Amino acid sequence: MPTFGGQRSRTSAGTLIGMCLGVPGKIEKVWDAEGTRMATVDFGGVRKEVCLAYVPDVQVGDYTIVHVGFALTKLDEASALETLELFKSVGLLDEELGITVDPR
């Protein structure tokens, strides 16, 4: 099971700060944007546009770790799904993808 370093703490004003994580996602569509390979990546139901410049060998159907909009490495499906489930179970997936949930 993957482990992640970093700690979350609060500033003197009480603002929560922490470390951003790389999130696994499945590549659904690949295209070229002015000479740069881009993709639509599915993160457990949330889709984002991602740059593939660092992983030129990935294809539709592959899983990759994404950090700040860049795919960083190819990942096997079992590890990707396990990590997505872990992130969901501890509430990190929504936080990392910038999803705001209405508490009503």
C-alpha positions in Angstrom: 0.0 0.0 0.0 1.4 3.4 -0.9 2.5 5.8 1.9 2.8 9.5 1.6 5.0 11.9 3.5 4.0 15.4 4.6 2.1 16.8 7.4 -0.9 19.2 7.6 -0.6 22.1 10.0 -2.2 25.5 10.6 -0.7 28.9 10.1 -0.8 31.5 12.9 -4.1 32.7 11.3 -5.6 29.2 11.6 -5.5 28.4 7.9 -5.0 24.7 7.1 -1.9 24.1 5.0 -0.5 20.8 3.7 1.2 18.9 1.0 -0.4 18.3 -2.4 -0.5 14.6 -3.5 -0.2 13.0 -6.8 -3.5 11.4 -7.8 -3.9 8.3 -10.0 -6.3 8.6 -12.9 -7.2 6.7 -16.1 -6.5 8.3 -19.5 -9.7 8.5 -21.5 -8.7 10.6 -24.5 -5.4 11.9 -25.9 -4.8 14.8 -28.3 -2.2 17.3 -29.5 -2.4 20.9 -28.4 0.2 23.0 -30.2 2.8 20.3 -30.1 2.1 19.1 -26.5 0.3 15.8 -25.8 -2.7 16.4 -23.6 -5.3 14.0 -22.2 -8.6 13.8 -20.5 -8.0 11.8 -17.3 -10.7 10.3 -15.1 -10.1 10.4 -11.3 -12.9 8.1 -10.1 -15.6 10.1 -11.9 -14.0 13.5 -12.0 -12.5 14.4 -15.3 -9.6 16.8 -15.8 -7.4 18.0 -18.6 -3.8 16.8 -18.1 -0.4 17.4 -19.8 1.4 14.2 -20.9 4.8 15.8 -21.7 6.6 13.8 -19.0 5.1 10.4 -20.0 5.1 10.2 -23.8 4.5 6.4 -23.8 1.1 6.4 -22.1 -2.0 5.6 -24.1 -5.8 5.7 -23.7 -6.7 3.1 -21.0 -3.4 3.5 -19.1 -3.3 4.8 -15.5 -1.0 7.6 -14.5 -0.1 9.7 -11.4 -1.1 13.3 -11.9 0.3 16.3 -9.9 -0.7 19.9 -10.6 -2.0 19.1 -14.0 1.0 17.0 -15.2 1.1 13.2 -15.6 4.3 12.1 -13.9 4.5 8.3 -14.3 2.6 5.3 -15.6 0.9 3.2 -12.9 -0.7 -0.3 -13.0 -4.4 -0.5 -12.7 -4.5 -2.4 -9.3 -2.3 0.2 -7.6 -4.3 3.1 -9.1 -7.6 1.7 -8.0 -6.3 0.9 -4.5 -4.9 4.4 -4.1 -8.1 6.1 -5.4 -10.1 4.1 -2.9 -7.7 5.0 -0.1 -8.0 8.7 -1.0 -11.8 8.5 -1.1 -12.0 6.7 2.2 -10.0 9.4 4.1 -11.5 12.3 2.2 -8.5 13.3 0.3 -9.8 12.8 -3.2 -12.2 15.7 -3.2 -9.6 17.9 -1.5 -6.9 17.1 -4.0 -9.2 17.6 -7.0 -10.6 20.8 -5.7 -14.2 19.5 -5.3 -16.5 21.4 -3.0 -19.2 19.3 -1.5 -22.4 21.1 -0.4 -23.0 19.8 3.2 -26.8 20.1 2.9 
